Amino acid sequence: MGATPFVILLPPSEGKATGGDARKGWTCESGVFGNSLGDYRADVAAHLRRAKGGDQKLLGVKGAHLTHAQAQNRALVGAPSLPAWQRYTGVVWDHLDLASLPQASRTAATKRIFVPSGMAGLI
């Protein structure tokens, strides 16, 4: 008997797609790891709100990118959600192209992709 294989995919920092399902707003308990990471996520979200979304040093961006990131960070809880494979953009995700896979293959792949997020821990 072998262990179930998995992939850890580091999301590139190129960006995130907008939109999502507002009826299924993100909560600290969202996703597979929500039960174990909910308290950590709530703490991070609270700190970001108190820090007005974070400053240039924390976020590593400036100008319009900083303003956008701060607004997003202040409104994390309840924000429209998307599965990680639809939210993340950039060269890794573009080449992975999960949307082009048949549904069964995409479902199998997404069960084995773990994304380390600085804000949410594993997703």
C-alpha positions as CSV (number, residue, x, y, z in Angstrom):
1,M,0.0,0.0,0.0
2,G,1.3,3.4,-1.0
3,A,0.4,6.8,0.2
4,T,-1.9,8.9,-1.9
5,P,0.2,11.2,-4.0
6,F,-0.3,15.0,-3.7
7,V,1.1,18.1,-5.2
8,I,2.0,21.3,-3.5
9,L,1.6,24.2,-5.9
10,L,3.0,27.5,-4.9
11,P,0.7,30.2,-6.4
12,P,2.6,32.8,-8.4
13,S,2.2,36.4,-7.3
14,E,1.0,37.6,-10.7
15,G,-2.6,38.1,-9.5
16,K,-6.0,36.8,-8.7
17,A,-9.1,36.7,-10.7
18,T,-12.0,38.9,-9.6
19,G,-15.5,37.8,-9.0
20,G,-17.0,34.8,-7.4
21,D,-20.1,33.7,-5.6
22,A,-21.2,36.4,-3.2
23,R,-23.9,34.0,-1.8
24,K,-21.0,31.7,-0.6
25,G,-18.9,34.4,0.9
26,W,-15.5,33.4,2.3
27,T,-15.4,32.6,6.0
28,C,-12.4,31.7,8.2
29,E,-13.8,28.2,8.3
30,S,-14.0,27.8,4.5
31,G,-12.5,25.0,2.6
32,V,-10.9,21.6,3.5
33,F,-8.6,23.2,6.1
34,G,-11.2,25.6,7.6
35,N,-11.9,23.5,10.7
36,S,-8.2,23.4,11.7
37,L,-7.1,26.8,10.5
38,G,-10.3,28.9,11.2
39,D,-8.9,30.5,14.4
40,Y,-5.6,31.4,12.7
41,R,-7.5,32.9,9.7
42,A,-9.8,34.9,12.0
43,D,-6.7,36.3,13.8
44,V,-5.1,37.3,10.5
45,A,-8.3,38.9,9.2
46,A,-8.7,40.8,12.5
47,H,-5.1,42.1,12.4
48,L,-5.5,43.2,8.7
49,R,-8.7,45.1,9.6
50,R,-7.0,46.8,12.5
51,A,-4.0,47.6,10.2
52,K,-6.4,49.1,7.6
53,G,-5.5,46.4,5.2
54,G,-1.8,46.5,5.6
55,D,0.9,49.0,4.6
56,Q,3.4,49.1,1.7
57,K,6.1,47.2,3.7
58,L,3.7,44.4,4.7
59,L,2.1,44.0,1.3
60,G,5.1,44.7,-0.9
61,V,3.2,46.8,-3.4
62,K,2.5,50.5,-3.9
63,G,0.2,52.8,-5.7
64,A,-3.0,51.4,-7.1
65,H,-1.9,47.9,-6.2
66,L,-1.5,48.9,-2.6
67,T,-4.9,50.6,-2.5
68,H,-6.6,47.6,-4.1
69,A,-4.8,45.1,-1.7
70,Q,-5.8,47.1,1.3
71,A,-9.4,47.2,0.3
72,Q,-9.5,43.5,-0.3
73,N,-7.8,42.8,3.0
74,R,-10.3,44.9,4.9
75,A,-13.2,42.9,3.4
76,L,-11.9,39.3,3.5
77,V,-14.7,37.8,5.6
78,G,-17.8,37.5,3.4
79,A,-16.0,38.3,0.2
80,P,-17.2,36.5,-2.9
81,S,-15.4,33.1,-3.2
82,L,-14.0,31.0,-6.0
83,P,-12.1,27.7,-5.9
84,A,-8.4,28.3,-5.8
85,W,-7.9,26.9,-9.3
86,Q,-10.2,29.6,-10.6
87,R,-9.0,32.4,-8.3
88,Y,-5.2,32.3,-8.9
89,T,-3.8,33.6,-12.1
90,G,-0.3,33.6,-13.5
91,V,2.1,31.4,-15.4
92,V,1.8,28.3,-13.3
93,W,-2.0,28.3,-13.3
94,D,-2.1,29.2,-17.0
95,H,0.0,26.3,-17.9
96,L,-1.8,23.9,-15.6
97,D,-5.0,24.9,-17.3
98,L,-7.4,22.9,-15.1
99,A,-10.4,24.4,-16.9
100,S,-9.5,22.4,-20.0
101,L,-9.6,19.0,-18.2
102,P,-12.6,16.8,-18.2
103,Q,-14.6,17.3,-15.0
104,A,-13.5,13.9,-13.5
105,S,-9.8,14.7,-14.1
106,R,-10.2,18.2,-12.8
107,T,-11.9,17.0,-9.6
108,A,-9.2,14.4,-9.0
109,A,-6.5,17.0,-9.6
110,T,-8.0,19.6,-7.3
111,K,-8.1,17.1,-4.5
112,R,-4.3,16.8,-4.7
113,I,-3.4,20.5,-5.0
114,F,-2.6,22.3,-1.8
115,V,-1.9,26.0,-2.0
116,P,0.0,27.7,0.8
117,S,-1.5,31.1,1.4
118,G,0.2,33.7,3.5
119,M,-3.3,34.9,4.6
120,A,-5.3,31.7,4.9
121,G,-2.7,29.0,5.5
122,L,-3.3,25.9,3.3
123,I,-6.2,26.1,0.9
